[in-house]
Amino acid sequence: MKNRCEAPIGVFDSGVGGLTVVREIMRNLPNEEIVYFGDTARVPYGSKSKETVTRYSRQIVRFLQSKEVKAIVVACNTASAYALETIKKELDIPIIGVVEPGARVACETTVNDRIGVIGTEATVHSGIYTSFIRRQKPDVQVVSKACPLFVPLVEEGWLKDPITMEVARRYLEELLQYDIDTLILGCTHYPLLRSTVQKIVGDKVNLVNPAYETARDLKKLLERENLSNPDTETDPSEMSHRFYVSDAADKFNKFANSILPYDIDTTQEIPIEEY
């Protein structure tokens, strides 16, 4: 049994999008071991009800707890919007989502107080980004746009495809009419489309990547709770990170190895409904 500081961090998402958060954790917290779960059988969460997303999230949290994680990152904007507050009350270990860090940095970044948010239908309809932003800056104008096709395009690996560019243009043109100077990539899949989005919105719009900001917040949280792993001897590429999915492990593995700093050997499929 590992001591508490050496225990892994649990990270979960509806599919592969949360790997953008894993990538940032690997870069910013190289001593920390990760146990990742991607709910690839039930993706996307963005079109599902709050009750369903909460039920799925509870199952995944129970699975991660079976791996004796010391903290959990909800690397999914939809689950952060719908399930985080409920689950927080039920857990005795720290848990953070991706929405609050992104909202805070957007408030710090904007100059003209006009912030755009793109996300899944669930994230946009929940109004959670607007709520967090207004708590910090009540006078900010927030314009949100659901971009439901982005997730399947990313999952398909069509990151620089002309079709993706055209879809992005159609989604984003409407936002640009509001003279936004800051845009939150409010879904963990979206940082993988960063260059496409930047091309369309132009250099005057700052893109906020909540995955990066979440990794920074996680670092502070672990330090505050005295949970940081002090072991600096291990080569980061030799860390025993573990990856689990609810379906299509080979496809997930291939995708993970295309975006993570170093290759993972195997991804294991588990029957998540049993948790």
N, C-alpha and C positions, 0 to 999 in steps of 0.2 A: 504493500500500500504506500503510495507516494504521500509526502507531506502536502499540506494544503497549497503552498506556493508552487509546488512542482506539478500540481494537477492541471489538466488541460482546460482550454476555453472552448465552450460549446458555441457553434455558430450555425444558424439555420436560415433557409430561404425556400421559396416555392419551387426553385429549380436551380439553374446555373448562375443566376444573377448575383447571388450572395458571394460568389467567388471573387467579385470585385472587392468585397469587404475583406475576404481572406487574404487577397493579394496585398492590401494595405496593412493588414495586421502582420503579415510575414515581413513586410518591409520595415514597419515601425516598431514591432515588438519581436525581434528575431529570436528571443529566448523562449517564447511561449509556444507550447504545443497546442494544436487545434484538432477538435473533433467536429467535422462538418456534416450536416445532413441537408440534402436537397430533395424536396418532395416532387420529384420528376413525374410521378404517376398522376399527380393531382394538379399540376401546373396548368393554367395560371390561377393565382388567387384573386387577381384584380377584378374578376367578374363574379366572384362568389359573395355570399351574404356574410355579415358580421358573425353570425352564430357558427357558420361552417368554418370560417377562418379561425375562430377561437377554438373550436373543437380540434381542428388539425394541429394548431399551435400547441395545445395542451398535450396531445399525443407525442409530438416531437420533443417537447420539453421533458416529458417522462423518459423518453428514449435517451436523451442527452444526460439526464440525471443518472441513468443506469451506467453511464461511462464515467461517473464521478467527476464531472466538470466543476470548476470553482466559480465560474461566471458564465453567463449566456449573452450572446449578441443576436438580436432578432434582425438578421440582415435582409429584411424584406419590408418595404415601406407599407404594403397593405397590412401585413401582420402587426407592424408597429402601430398602425392607425387603429386597427380593430381589436387587437388582442393583448397588447403590451400591458395596459393598465390593469386588466383583469388578472393576468398571470403574475404580475409583480406582487400582488397581494397574497398570492398562493405560494410564493417561493421564499426560501431562507438563504438564497445566494443572490448576489447582484445580477441584475439583468438590464441591458440597455437596448434601445432601438436606434434606427438610423434617421428618424425624422428630426428630433430636437437638435442634434449637432448641425445638420444641414441648414435648418431654419436660423439658428443663431449666427452662423457664418454669413448667410445671405444678408442678415440685418447689419452685420459689421461691414459688408462689402458695398452695399448699394450707396450711391451718391444722390441720385434723383428720387429715391424712395419709391421706385417702381420695380417690383420683383415678379418674375414669371416662375411658374411651377409646372413642370410636365411630369405625369405619372400615370398609373393605371386608373381605370374608371373608379375603383374603390377608394384609392388614395385621394383622388380629386374630389369625389363626392363626400368624403368624410370631412373635408375642410380642415384637416389636421395641420397642414403647413400654415394656412392662413391664421389659424388659432395661435400657433406657437409664435409666428412672426408678429402678430398684433399685440401679443403680451409684452413683447420687447420694444416694438415701435408701433404704437397705435395708429399713426397717421399714414403708414405705408399702404400703397395701392398694390394688391396682390391679384395677379391674373393667372388663372389655372387652365390647363388644357390636358384632357385625357388623350393619351397616344397608345391605344390598345394594341396596335399592330407591331409596335417596337419589340415587345417581348418575344413573339414567335419568330420575328426576323433575326433577333440575336440568337435565339435557341437553334435556329437553322444554320447559324454561322454566316449569314449574309451581311457582314458588317460594312463592307464597302461596295455593295451591289448597287447598280443604277436604280433598281426598284426601291431599295431602302432610301436612297437619296430623294427620290420622287415623293415617297410617303412622308419623309421628314419635312420636305418643303411644304407639303400640303398642311401638315399639322402646325408648323411653326410660323407660317406667314401671318396667320391671324394674331398670334402673340406680339409680333413685331409692330403691329399698328398701335400698341399701347406705349411705345417708347421705353420698354424695359431696359435697365442697364445690368441686371443680374438675373440669371436663370438657374433654378435648382433642378438638377437631374434627379427627380423624385422617384426613381425606381432603380434598384441596384443593377438592373440590366443596362441601364442607359449610359453609364460611363464608357461602355464598350462602343458606343456610337458617338463618342465625344467629338472626334474630328469631323464627322458628318454634320453634327449639330452646329459646331463652331463655324463651319463653312457657310451655313445658311444664315445664322444669326449675326455673323460678322464679329470683328475683333473688339468692337465697342461694348459688347455684352460679355460680362464675366460669368463663366460657368462654375457652379458650385457642385462639387462631387461629395455627397454625404458619406460615401464609403471611406474616403480619406479622413474626413472630419470625425467619423465614428471610431476609427482606429486610434486617433489622437485622444478622444474622450475615454476610450477603453484604457489606454495607458495611464491616464490620470486617475481613473477609477481604481485600477489595480494598486497603484501607489498609495492612494488614500486608504484603501482597505487592507493594506499590508499583504497583498496577494501576488505581487510581482515575483516572477521566477528569478532568483539571483544568479542562476547558473549561466555564465557567459562563455563557458569552455566549449560547448557543443557547436559544431559547424552547422549553420542554419539549414543547409541542404541535407543534413543527416537527421533532422528532427523527425520523430515518428508521428507525423500528422496522419489522421485517419479520416477517410471520406466514405460516407454512406448515402445511398439514394433509395427511393421507393420503386424505381423502375429504370431500365435502359442504362445500366452501369457502364457499358463499353462506350456508348455515345458521350456520356458525362465525362468519362476519363479522358477521352480525346479532346473534348472542349477544354477541360481543366488544364491539360498540358499545353494548350495553345495560349493560355493567358497567365498562368502562375509563374513565379520566378524560377521554379525548378519542377521537374517532372514528378508526378505521383505514380506509384506502381500499380496499385489496384484500388478499385472502388467496390464496396460491397453492397449488394441489394438486401434490404431488410423489409419484413412485412409490418409497416408502420401502424396499420389498423389494429394490431395486437397490443399496442401500448395504451 
